[in-house]
């Protein structure tokens, strides 16, 4: 009995016990139901297919994946939420409009969950020591719906149906008296689309990678507009440190008009 127990403890210590101990699992929370689904289960689904992505955002080249359409995983709960919160293992949390995903069924960009097969692992990401796996949200025809680079979260651990970010976090909202075409409104949309995955604003958001841009001081209190522009385009031209994660965003990822709108948005929030 003691020998058997000792053998069991040794097996645990050296990681040679059951595959479930290291099984790759994606948590899905839609319509009040939480499911944990393994990579093997996803790969075995009948709708799994081979998807070729001509310009993969993360790998920066053509990639082919075994993937499952996101809409098929959401199922009947598709109308029960406004936003899909995509959480990665590194603290990146993207807020993806549910309408963006739903439009894939009527000619828009199609969202897929790519699954890394443990037997044929993907190569490491450029400049990193890990792949985009085990799960990666990728898009077919991203140009059809204007999918942004921060809406391709890799190293996924969870997908959850939630309320619209402005309803969840009212501090994100601009003054309702602003006209519909106000740059501050455009800046609010740009922040939610591109920035909130890493940065919080006055506590709003779930990202854990970058600093909060609203507290304890608003970013406009310690950075000039020129500095903010430079930080967005080429972060290392402004400040560097060993653990720096922020990439530069070119005009294709964030147009100049959106950069100007982001600065207007930050300044607007600072006046409250």
PyMOL commands that set and color helices and strands:
alter all, ss='L'
color gray80, all
select helices_A, chain A and resi 2-13+19-21+39-43+70-79+98-106+118-120+142-144+149-151+165-168+170-172+183-195+219-221+225-233+235-237+256-270
alter helices_A, ss='H'
color red, helices_A
select strands_A, chain A and resi 25-30+33-38+49-53+63-69+83-88+93-97+110-115+135-140+156-162
alter strands_A, ss='S'
color yellow, strands_A
deselect
rebuild
show_as cartoon
